[in-house]
Amino acid sequence: KEGLPTVPIEQMTFTPGYDPEETIDATQIAKTETIVFSMGANRDQAPFPQYYINGKAFDGDRLDFHAEPGQAVEYILINANHNVHPFHIHVNRFQVKEMGSELSTEKYPVLKELMNFHPDAWRDTVVVPPNGRTRVWVQYKEYTGKTLFHCHFLAHEDTGMMATLFIGPPDVVFDWKEHIPLLTGMAIGVVAVSLILATVTWFRSESEESMKVYYSSVAAMNNLKSKTLD
């Protein structure tokens, strides 16, 4: 049929999007950012339990992270929970540089295998150990625009454990909810300045009125003097 492959899949040649010998050097890292996977247990809030990245549930209208094209970034992935969270980033590969857990590998032997990694291998997913951390390096080379990273457990990502990433010059988006303290301070400042100006204007008008009365009195006295001398 038209559009179907003309050779069997096992005979196809696949060309990787990156040079397999390519790597990221420590001198290329432009910044380090922390990504914390956590859970909430508020029984009065749906969904239950709640899943967060850096304390926030996913919002597609919010920009959580930003990177410049070509920039190499180090992410410290922290798992504050007693279960695992597979970290997955869209359209970008990364290298795992460190893994660790507060849990004992003697008590939990599976952690030894879980934390076995090659620092030069390219990956698109890595498991962040329970009560542990993973350090990864990623370089944003081939794609620009808005993308995502998230926990690769469907139940976790679909209930909030996902964040947005913008590669390139970020769009200017003003979310008033994130600037309530600033807006409140500005409003108080405007009210305070308005009150000061109103007070100064009132005192000035009162002063001018007093001067008019004073000069009127002086003029009346001078007129009276003139009549008396005449």
C-alpha positions as CSV (number, residue, x, y, z in Angstrom):
1,K,0.0,0.0,0.0
2,E,1.1,3.6,-0.7
3,G,3.0,5.1,2.2
4,L,4.1,1.9,3.8
5,P,7.8,1.0,4.2
6,T,9.3,-0.7,1.1
7,V,11.8,-2.8,3.1
8,P,11.4,-4.8,6.3
9,I,12.1,-3.0,9.5
10,E,15.0,-5.3,10.4
11,Q,16.7,-4.2,7.2
12,M,16.3,-0.5,7.8
13,T,19.2,1.8,8.8
14,F,18.4,4.3,11.5
15,T,20.6,7.4,11.8
16,P,20.8,8.9,15.3
17,G,20.0,12.6,15.7
18,Y,23.2,13.1,17.6
19,D,26.8,12.0,17.2
20,P,27.1,9.1,19.6
21,E,30.7,10.2,20.5
22,E,29.4,13.7,21.5
23,T,29.4,14.6,25.2
24,I,29.0,17.5,27.5
25,D,32.0,19.0,29.2
26,A,31.8,20.6,32.7
27,T,33.1,23.9,31.3
28,Q,30.0,24.1,29.1
29,I,27.5,24.1,32.0
30,A,25.9,27.6,32.2
31,K,23.7,27.2,35.2
32,T,22.4,24.7,37.8
33,E,18.7,24.4,38.6
34,T,16.9,22.2,41.2
35,I,13.8,20.1,40.3
36,V,12.0,18.7,43.4
37,F,9.4,15.9,43.0
38,S,7.0,15.9,46.0
39,M,3.6,14.8,47.0
40,G,0.7,16.3,48.9
41,A,-1.8,14.5,51.2
42,N,-4.7,17.0,51.4
43,R,-7.8,14.9,51.6
44,D,-10.0,17.9,50.9
45,Q,-8.3,18.5,47.5
46,A,-8.8,16.6,44.3
47,P,-6.9,14.8,42.9
48,F,-5.7,12.9,45.9
49,P,-2.8,12.5,46.5
50,Q,-1.4,15.7,44.9
51,Y,1.8,15.6,42.8
52,Y,4.1,18.6,42.4
53,I,7.3,19.8,40.8
54,N,9.0,22.5,42.9
55,G,5.8,22.8,45.0
56,K,3.5,23.5,42.1
57,A,1.0,21.4,40.2
58,F,1.2,21.6,36.4
59,D,-0.2,24.7,34.6
60,G,0.2,24.8,30.9
61,D,-0.2,28.6,30.8
62,R,2.8,29.0,33.2
63,L,6.5,29.0,32.1
64,D,8.4,27.2,34.8
65,F,11.9,26.8,33.3
66,H,13.9,28.6,30.6
67,A,17.0,27.8,28.6
68,E,18.8,29.4,25.7
69,P,19.4,27.5,22.5
70,G,22.8,25.7,22.7
71,Q,22.9,26.2,26.5
72,A,24.1,23.4,28.7
73,V,22.2,23.1,32.0
74,E,22.8,21.0,35.1
75,Y,19.6,19.8,36.9
76,I,19.6,18.5,40.4
77,L,16.6,16.1,40.6
78,I,15.4,15.6,44.2
79,N,12.9,12.9,45.2
80,A,11.4,13.7,48.6
81,N,9.2,10.6,48.6
82,H,9.7,6.9,49.5
83,N,8.8,5.8,46.0
84,V,10.5,6.4,42.7
85,H,9.9,9.1,40.0
86,P,11.2,8.4,36.5
87,F,12.3,11.8,35.1
88,H,11.6,12.3,31.4
89,I,12.3,15.4,29.3
90,H,10.8,15.9,25.8
91,V,12.8,16.3,22.6
92,N,16.2,16.5,24.4
93,R,18.6,13.9,25.7
94,F,20.8,14.1,28.7
95,Q,23.7,12.5,30.6
96,V,23.4,11.2,34.2
97,K,26.4,12.4,36.3
98,E,25.4,11.3,39.8
99,M,22.8,9.3,41.7
100,G,22.3,8.7,45.4
101,S,19.7,7.8,48.1
102,E,19.4,8.2,51.8
103,L,18.1,4.7,51.9
104,S,20.4,1.8,52.7
105,T,21.5,-0.3,49.7
106,E,22.0,-3.2,52.1
107,K,18.4,-3.0,53.2
108,Y,17.2,-2.3,49.7
109,P,19.6,-4.2,47.3
110,V,17.6,-3.2,44.2
111,L,18.9,0.4,44.7
112,K,22.4,-0.8,43.7
113,E,21.1,-1.8,40.3
114,L,18.8,1.3,40.1
115,M,21.8,3.6,40.7
116,N,24.1,1.9,38.2
117,F,24.8,4.3,35.4
118,H,27.4,5.3,32.8
119,P,28.2,9.0,32.9
120,D,28.7,9.4,29.2
121,A,25.6,7.5,28.1
122,W,22.8,9.4,26.5
123,R,19.3,9.0,27.9
124,D,15.8,10.5,27.7
125,T,14.6,9.0,31.0
126,V,16.2,8.3,34.4
127,V,14.7,7.0,37.7
128,V,15.2,9.4,40.6
129,P,15.8,7.0,43.6
130,P,13.4,7.1,46.6
131,N,14.5,9.7,49.2
132,G,17.3,10.4,46.7
133,R,18.8,12.6,44.0
134,T,20.1,12.5,40.5
135,R,22.3,15.0,38.8
136,V,21.9,15.3,35.0
137,W,23.5,17.5,32.2
138,V,21.4,18.5,29.2
139,Q,22.3,20.7,26.2
140,Y,19.5,22.2,24.2
141,K,20.7,22.0,20.7
142,E,18.2,20.9,18.1
143,Y,14.8,22.4,19.2
144,T,13.4,25.7,20.3
145,G,10.0,26.6,21.7
146,K,7.9,25.3,24.6
147,T,8.2,21.7,25.8
148,L,7.8,19.7,29.0
149,F,9.5,17.4,31.5
150,H,7.7,15.2,34.0
151,C,7.5,12.1,36.1
152,H,7.0,9.3,33.6
153,F,4.4,7.5,35.8
154,L,1.2,8.3,34.1
155,A,-0.8,8.7,37.3
156,H,1.8,11.2,38.6
157,E,2.2,13.3,35.5
158,D,-1.6,13.5,34.9
159,T,-2.2,14.7,38.4
160,G,0.3,17.5,38.5
161,M,3.9,16.2,38.4
162,M,4.9,18.0,35.2
163,A,6.5,21.4,34.3
164,T,7.0,23.6,31.3
165,L,10.3,24.5,29.7
166,F,10.8,27.2,27.1
167,I,13.9,27.0,24.9
168,G,14.6,30.4,23.3
169,P,13.8,34.0,24.1
170,P,10.8,33.7,26.5
171,D,7.5,35.4,25.6
172,V,6.6,38.2,28.0
173,V,3.8,36.8,30.0
174,F,2.5,38.7,33.0
175,D,0.6,36.6,35.5
176,W,-0.9,39.0,38.1
177,K,-1.4,36.1,40.6
178,E,2.4,35.7,40.9
179,H,2.9,39.4,41.6
180,I,0.2,40.0,44.3
181,P,2.8,41.4,46.8
182,L,4.2,43.8,44.2
183,L,0.8,44.9,43.0
184,T,-0.4,45.4,46.6
185,G,2.7,47.5,47.4
186,M,2.2,49.6,44.3
187,A,-1.4,50.2,45.2
188,I,-0.6,51.2,48.8
189,G,2.1,53.5,47.4
190,V,-0.3,55.2,45.0
191,V,-2.9,55.7,47.8
192,A,-0.2,57.1,50.1
193,V,1.1,59.6,47.5
194,S,-2.5,60.6,46.6
195,L,-3.2,61.3,50.3
196,I,0.0,63.3,50.7
197,L,-0.7,65.4,47.6
198,A,-4.3,66.0,48.7
199,T,-3.1,67.1,52.2
200,V,-0.5,69.4,50.6
201,T,-3.1,70.9,48.3
202,W,-5.5,71.5,51.2
203,F,-2.9,73.2,53.3
204,R,-1.8,75.3,50.4
205,S,-5.4,76.4,49.7
206,E,-6.0,77.1,53.4
207,S,-2.8,79.2,53.5
208,E,-3.7,81.1,50.4
209,E,-7.2,81.8,51.9
210,S,-5.6,83.0,55.1
211,M,-3.3,85.3,53.3
212,K,-6.2,86.8,51.3
213,V,-8.1,87.5,54.6
214,Y,-4.9,89.0,56.1
215,Y,-4.3,91.3,53.1
216,S,-7.9,92.3,53.1
217,S,-7.7,93.3,56.7
218,V,-4.5,95.3,56.1
219,A,-6.1,97.0,53.2
220,A,-9.2,97.9,55.2
221,M,-7.0,99.3,58.1
222,N,-5.1,101.4,55.6
223,N,-8.3,102.8,54.1
224,L,-9.5,103.6,57.6
225,K,-6.2,105.4,58.4
226,S,-6.5,107.4,55.2
227,K,-10.0,108.6,56.0
228,T,-9.0,109.5,59.6
229,L,-6.0,111.6,58.4
230,D,-8.2,113.3,55.8
